[in-house]
Amino acid sequence: MSAATARLLTTLLSLTEDTGSLSDELHFAGQGAAERVQLDHGAANVLRALVLPKAAKVLEVGAGFGALTRYLGEVSATVHAVEADPVRAAAVRFRTHELGTVSVHDRPPSDGYDLVVVQQPYATRGLLESVRERLSPMGAVVVLTSSRAVAGTLATAGLEVQRELLCSPGHEVARAVRSERIDTELPRLSAAITGGPANGLALLCGPGAAALWPAFRLATYFNTAERAAFACTRADVVRTGEGAEVRRVPLVPSSPVAGISVGPCTDKVYDAPTMVEVLLDEPERVAELLTGWRDLVRAEAARGVEALWDLVPHNVLVDGAVLRPIDLEWRHAGAGVPEVIERGVLVLADKLTDAGWSAAADDGSMRDLAGWLGVLIGLHPSFVDGALEREVAFSTIGSCGAAHGTDEVRAAIAGIWRTRLARTVHEYRSTKVGAAVAANEDEVAKR
């Protein structure tokens, strides 16, 4: 990171009113990639995924700009943050200025600690040996890194790795934290929640390491990237006596914004594809599955299900002859069955167009596809405009946390949707084919 970016971040933190670990003010202030990593809602997600000891005394080595320090200060009794660089140390102080739990140092104090967090650049043998000597009898060490070679350094320092957790896409801003067991036990779910390779690691060491990650937990994943704080959620994948469950909860308690909110939900894990996946493989089932989904929405509404707004096709598993709703976290007080069905068709058309669905006409637009899908279950093609307007309003609130003063964001989201509606399936297919050809050529060139 350049010195100019470091000074900019420090200045920004000095002027920010809300410097909390889920600050919308900071999350949406980052412009370049280096800034966003430091300010993102998800910067502390790896630590959020752990069961940190209550009333802990914590040492953080390599505090940087204080993203982890801030979270640790919110959940721990005492935090000693070590940052030798004076500009970064000032940033940490600005970020934690109203927390009485945090103090910033230029070298590790000699106290005993219940938890020590070490960033990769500082994971030298000498430092780790010093850390080991500072651990309480049941203390734990968390090393955040992108290299498995650090495990060898830990071993030579007398800190054997007790748990190795994979962080996707990386440990800096993680969407998912998981043990490797989920890849073999629940491969379909693992692929869905990670969205790609794991480029980061959380190595857990010390006598108290096992308590940081319960044996029954397979993964924890987050929705923090494109959401305002009121809508950020975490989901734990846990073993149960009957298999596994996904338990999702909001990260912060909050009031609905214009009737929109997120709430807790628990789903049993089924090894079944989503409705979108089935339609991509078996397009001839479109009328059958759309009708079944529409009837499912009506049935769930009759049961009084609160999170109906999220009951869209990509949140429906096709488990043999049974359609099973999952991930129903969004609530929308102003939406009933007709609005949910129209939303589901619009979003389904978007996903099928993006995949270059084989059953769609080459020269047909996403709008055309949405209209045709709607006709299959009794909608007039004109429903698209109303559904689009509601989706733009919903997305604006979800990403801003406010219903007013968001005209610029609303206009940008509307523009994105209008562009997508006008794009043809042929364009999506061409883009994907071109990307596949380029990837193949790169692979051939490497051989």
N, C-alpha and C positions, 0 to 999 in steps of 0.2 A: 504494500500500500504506500502511495506517495505521501510525502510530508504535507502537501497541500490538502489531500483528502483527510488526513489525520486531524489537521487544524480545523477543517470544515466540520467534521463530525463533533469535535470538542466544542466548537462554537454553537453548533445546533443543539447539543445537549445542554449547554449553559442557558439557552433561551427557551427551552421547551418547558411547558407547564406540567404535562403529564409524562413522566419518565418511567412509568410502570412497565413491567415485563410484557404486558399486553396493551401498550399504548398505541391507540390509533394515530395519534399525532406523530409519533416516530415512525410507525409502520409505513405510512403513506408519504413520508418525507424523503425517503431514500431515492436518489435518482440513478446513480451508477450501481453496478453490481457490488462493488466493494462497500458502498454505503448500505445497500439493502441487506447484506449479510449481517451487518452489525445492528440494524434497526428492526429487523423482521419480527413479527409476532412469534415465529417459530424458532428464534435463535436459542431459546432455552428448552426446546422440546425433548432433547435427550435426557436432561435432568428431570423434566416433568414426568417422563416415563418411568423414572425410578421411584422406589419407596424410600424416601430420605428419612433418616432417623429424626424423631421429634426432639425438640429442644437441643438440637445438635450444635456443636462448636465446629465451624468449618474453616478450612484453609483452602483458598483458591490460588493456584500458581499460574500466572500469566493471565491477568484479568482483562487485558486488551482494552476495549471500550465499555466494558461493564455489562454486557448483555446477560451473561451467566451470573455475575455478581448481583445484579438487581433481583433476579429470581431467587437466588439463594438468600438474599437479605429479606425477602418477603416471607420465606417459609422456615427460616432457621433462626435460632436464638442469637448466635454470634457468628460473624463472618469476617475473617482476616483476608483481604484481597491483596495479592502481591503483584505489583506492576512497577518495573524499574523505569520505564520511559515516562518522563514528566508530563508530556502532552497527554498520553493515554491515562496516566494516573489522575490527571485533572478531569478527564472525561468520566472516569469511574466515580469520582467525588460528586460531579454534577448530577450523574445519573442516580445516585443513592443519597442525595443530600438530606432528604427528609426521613431517611431510615436510621433509627438509632442502633441498628444491629450491625452496621458495616463500618469497618475502618480500613484504610488503604495504607500499604507499607511498600518500601522499596526492596525488602528482603524478608524471608519467612521468619516470623517470631519463633520463640523456642517453646511455645505452649504445646499441650497435648490436644489432639483433635479427634473428633468422632468421624469426620469425613474430610477427605482431601481430594480436590479436583485439580487435575494437571492437564494442561494443553500440550499437544505433541512436541512443539519446539523446546519445551523445558524438561522433557522426559529423559534426562541424562542419568547415568548411573549414580553420580554423586548426589544429584538433587533427590533422586528416588530413595537412596539410602537415608538421606536426611529426613525425608518424608516418613519413612518406615519408623524411624526413631521417635517421631512426633505423634504416632498413632496411639490412641487409647486402646485398652485391652480388646475391645470389640469394635475397633475402628475399621473404616473401609477407604479404599483409594479408587477413584475413577479417573482413568486416563482416556482422553478423547484424541483420536488419531485417525490417520488414513493409511497407516502402515502396520502390518502384522509383525514387522521386525521389532517393534517396541516391546512385544511380549518377551523377547530374549533379554532385552535390557532390564525389564522388570524382574525377570528370574534371577539375573546376576546380582540385582540389588536386594534379593531376598523377598520379593513380592510376586509370588506365583499368581497367574491369572486364574480366578475361580469361575468367572463367567465372561463369555465373549458375546457381545451383542452387535448385530449388524445395523447400520444406520443408512437409510436411503432418503434422498440421494447422497447425503453426506452428513457428518456430525455437526457441521456449522448451522445448517437449517434443515432439520430432519422432518420428513413427512412420516416415516415409519421407523420404529426401533423393534428389532425382533431377534429371537434366538433362531439358530439354523434348523431347529426341530420343526418349525412350521413349514419349511420348504418341503419336507418329506411327508409330514402328517396332513397338511392342508395346502397342497401345492396351488390349487386354483385360487384360494383366498389369498395366499402369499403373493402371487403374481398381481392380483387386483389391488392390494393395498400398497405395494412398494412402487409399482409403476416403472420399474427399471432396476439396474444393478445397485448394490450397496457400495458406496465409495467411502464410507466412514465406519469407524469402530468405537465402541465404548468397552474398555477393558476394566473389569471389576476385580479388585484384589483386596487382600487383607482379611482378618478374622470375620468382619461384618459384611463381607461382600455378598454372601448368599441372600441376606435379608433385603438387599436392594432390588432384587428381581425374583419374585416368588416362583417356585418351581412349576406352579400350575399355569403361569402366564406364558403365552407363546409370542405375543406381539402387542405393541401399542402403536396406534397411528393417529394422526391429527389432521383436522381441516382448519388450517390457520392462514393459508397463503393469500387467498383472494377474498377474505371475509373481514368485516369489522369485528372488533373484540366481542361484541354481544352475541355473535353467531359462531365463534370458534368452538370446536369440540375435540374431544379425545375419545378413542375407542380402544378398549382392552379386549384382546382375544384370549380367552381362558379355557382351560380344560374343565369339563364338568363330569359328573358320573355318567351322563348320557352322551358324551362326545365333546362338543365345544360350543361356546357362545361368544358373540360379540356384544360387549356392554359399552354403550356410547353415552357420554354425558357432556353438557356444556362446560367450558373451562371457567366461566364466570356466571354467577347468578345475575340475571338482568331482566328488565321489564320489556314487553313487546314494543316494537317500533312500528307504528301504523298497523297494529294487529299481527305483525310478523315476528316470530321468535323461533328458537330451537329448544328442544326438550330431550330428556333421556329416552333411550329405547334399548331393548335387548332382543337379539335375534339368535336363534339356534343356527349353527353352521350346517349347511347342506352342500354336498358336493354336486352342484347343479349349475348349469349355465344361466346367464340372464336371458331375458326375452330378446334383447338386442342381439346377443351372440347366436341364439337359435335362428333368428330371422336372417342373419347373414349367411348361415349354413343351409337353411331350409326356407327360402323365400316363399315357397308355395303355401306355407302355413300362416301367411300374414293375416288373412281374414279370420281364421280360427283363433289365433292368439290375440288379435286386437279385440275381438268380441269377448273372449275370456277375460282379458284385462279390464275392459269396460264394466263387465258384470262384477268383477272383483272390487272395483272402486265403489260401485253401488252397494255391494254387500258390506264392505268395511265401513262405509258411511252409515248404513243402517245399524251397525254395531256401536256407533259412536266413536270411531277412531279419530283421535284429535289431529294426528299428523298426516291428514289426507293429501295435503299439497305435495308431499314427496312421493306419493304412490304413482310414479311414472314408470314406463316400461323398463328402463335400465335399473330400476330398483325392484324388479320382479324376477324371481328365479323360476325356471321351468323345470320342476322336479317330477319327471314322468308326466302324468296327467294333471298334476296339481300345480297351481301358480302360487308362489309364496312371496309375499312382500318382505323387503328388508330395508334397513337404513332409513326408517321413517323418522327423521329428526326435525324437519321444517314444519312449522305451524303457520297457517295463514287464515286469520279469523274472517277475512272477507271473501274467501273462496269456498264454493260448494262443489257438488259433483260435476255440474256442467263445466265450470272453470278448470277443475282438475283434469277432466278428460281432454279439454281443448289444449291445456298445457302439455299433457302427456304426448299427444299427437305431434305438436310442434317440436318438442324436444326429441322425440323419436325420429322425425324427419331429418332433423339436424344431424343426429348420429349416423343414420343410414346414408345420408348424402356424403358425410365426411368419410365414410368407409367405401364410397363408390358402389353402393348396393347394386347387385346384379339385376334385380327386378325392376329397377328404375330406368326410365328412358334416358338415353345418352344426352339428348338435347333438352331434357326437362330440368327445370330449376328446383331448388329446395322448396320454394313456394308451391310449385306444381305437385311435388311429391307429398307435401303436407296436406294439400287439398284433396288429393286422391285417397290418402290414408284415412282422412276424415270421412269421406263419402262412404268408405267401407263399413263404418259404424254409425252412419246416419247423420253426419255433420254436413252443413253446406260449406263449400270451399271458402266462402267469405269469412269463416271463423278465424282465419289466420291473423287478420289485422287486430282483432280484439285480443287474441291470445298473445300476440307480440307486444301489444301495449302493456298488458299485465305483467309479462315476463320482464320487460325493461324496468318497470316500476319496482318489481320484486328484487331484481338483481342490483338495482341502485341502492335500495335500502340494505340489502345483505352485504354489500361491499363498502357502504359508507356509514351505516349505523344511524342514519337520519333520513327523514322524509322531506326535509326542507333545506334549501341552500345547496342543492345537489344538481343544479341544472346542467352544469358542465359534464359531470359524470354521466347523467342520464342521456345527454345528447351523444356522448361517445359510445355508450352501450347500444343505443338505438342505431347508430351508424354501423356498428359491427353486425348487428342482426340484419339490417337491411342489405348489407353486402352479402351476408351468408344466404339470405333468402333468394337473392338474384343469381347466385353462382350455380352453374349447371353441374349435374352429376358427372358429365364427361370431363369437366375441368378437374374435379377431385380425382377421378380415375387417372387422368393424365399426370397429375402431380405425384400420385402414389407410385405409378409405374415408372416415372422418371426417377424418383428417389430410389426405387428398388434397383433400377438399372445402374444408377451411379454407385450404389453400395456394392453391387456385384462387380462392377469394374474396379472399384477400389480393392476388393478382396482378391480379384485376379492379379492385380498389379503387385500385391504383397507376396504372392506365391513365388 
